[in-house]
Amino acid sequence: MIISFNPIVFQSQDAEIQAALAKILIALMNANLHFIDIKSIDAIFYNEKREYIFDSNVISTTYLSPNDRRGLKEFLNKKSQKPITSLHKQHLSHIVIGLDKNNKEIHPSHAYKIITQRSKVIVENGINDWKFIKGICHKYSSGKTKRRSIYQLLNQAIKDEIIESDNCGGVGEITKIAQRWIDNDRYKNIFKYKLMAIFDSDKKFQMDVTPHKNKIEYFKSKTITIIQDIDYRHEPTDFLAWHILYKIKIENYIPLNILFENITSITQAQKTDLESKTNDDLDFIEYNQNNIGIGKSEIKDKFPKMFLAPFSYRDFEQRCEHHKVFLAEANESVSEIEQILLKMAKII
């Protein structure tokens, strides 16, 4: 996340606001994944000669210990040398901490929660679906991808459990669990910055747009008379960050070569049949005993583990090449896998 300040907030005489600002500064020292727009508060911390002056500020003298003051000075000096790149600006969320609601500034008390609370990705199965997320994130963060620096931030956030999964126990519970967290004091006033939902499409074919109408209405906060393909797309104005998988299930994102390597029960005839299918066929096929030689319970056990197997992100790119999506902030088309990861990067 990119964090700016309206410098006027540091002029507040309100003790609660001063204390909140001090807590934010300490939290930022301990949060390695956030970027501070130093230019927004340069005059608060440095004079024209670039001498550090914040030690004499009432916030520093009242709410920071001597160790905190030393640490903050060192931290800001390092941060001022750490550039915010164009990729960061394109793909990370940006908040402005201040008191002007008309300009959508974030109150310091809310900003502190945004910085310190863990983010949650609500999925149907917290264990299996999270292996999918961890697998794709690791591969895109370690490969030579254009947005590698963003995926590395996300991968680190997952490792540090700054972003975690939340199991809803099935797609029918997605909106209930989302609403439960929205109503929770932990995410009050900040849920849009900290929550996301991902779930299977359950489509039987590409233009099958009937599943999940009620969930789409929930995330878009509007009634939809006739559901259309365009309604399946998340928009920045939506109630919450969300993503419906294009393919029927996460199992359908496993490339065939990886499937063949890991499912030894597949016969040569079954391999030949799968290889003869189009990409669209493979997107909406239900894997079962008849086509891969294992049943539902084994599929649920083995497929998620495959996402953690050592193979290249390029295999995912090839598997999703035929249904790319246009990413406005990057002004280019990307694979759905990148789209998912970049949505998640917004809630770091």
Secondary structure, DSSP 8 states (H G I E B T S, - for coil): -EEEE-GGGGG---HHHHHHHHHHHHHHHH-TT-EE-GGGGHHHHB-TT--B-GGGSHHHHHH--HHHHHHHHHHHHHHTTS---HHHHHHS-EEEESS-GGGT-B-HHHHHHHHHS-EEEEESSTTHHHHHHHHHHHHHHHS--TTHHHHHHHHHHHHTTSEEEEE-SSGGGHHHHHHHHHHSGGGTTTHHHHEEEEE----SSTT---TTHHHHHHHHTS--SS--GGGGS--TTSSSEEEE-SSSSGGGGS-HHHHHHH-TT--HHHHHHHHTS-HHHHHS----HHHHS--HHHHHHHHHHHTTSS--HHHHHHHTGGG-EEETTTTEEE-HHHHHHHHHHTT-
